[in-house]
Amino acid sequence: MVNRKQLDPEASPEAAYGARMRRLREGRGWSQECLSGRVGCSSQHISAVETARKSPTLPFSSKLDVAFGTAGSADSFEREWREIRHGVLLQGFPEYVGYEGRAVEIRLYNVGIIPGLLQTPEYARVLADSAVRRGAITAEQAAERVAFLAERQAALKRPQPPMLFVTMDESCIRRPIGGDAVMDAQLAHLQEFAELPNTLLQVAPYEIGERRTFDLPVNLLTMPDRSVICYAESQAQGHLDRESASVLPMLTAYHQLQGEALSPAASMAMISQLRKGTP
């Protein structure tokens, strides 16, 4: 105990997380080595999180909840992790991501930007760095955004992955982000995504005009109990809706959009043409 570092829970949200983690660990009489064995990491990592030298991740928080028996509770570590990340995310989005990780079907629509779940790390980094240059976020928040996205993507690679329906406005694949190399790699990633057995990728072409049913990004989740959750956002805020009276019309509008969009084969042909440099 000679080298035991005193913790200040008031120093930062990460410090509060680490202090609570130590308190629960010591309350059970566990050493850092004991807890590390329960969550599958090194004791050095446990020490670094407890002293806020490393930020916790979503998978780590979920394993802590299993170890401490706090999963699904109001004071779970997963919930605290989402609150830490709330500072760099739109209102409602952290809660949405919690549902996203359990959904059996995910339907996405985006305008102008490739949906986050399909972004390459390089594409995501360009967008985050651009926000830093505009003064919208700090460099640290940019790094958190990119790491958060990687964790969302990893959470979907589970034994029984959800079915992903993605409909993108044509502007998503035509808007150049990060230069030719970044954009070509991103389009190649879309092609790889479309070949997965649990995905359906479509492009909504410009020519559908007024028949495009959404003007803003929309995410729709079908949960294991077949309930549907909708998350929609503007530039400044996000909104999570679980009321069937307002969510089901959004699901209908999504199906209508799919009917107007290019077929998956035609969508892939458009992406292939873009990669070849043809209009």
Summary of the structure (lengths in Angstrom):
residues: 279
radius of gyration: 20.9
end to end distance: 67.4
largest distance: 70.5
contacts: 820
relative contact order: 0.11
helix: 54%
strand: 12%
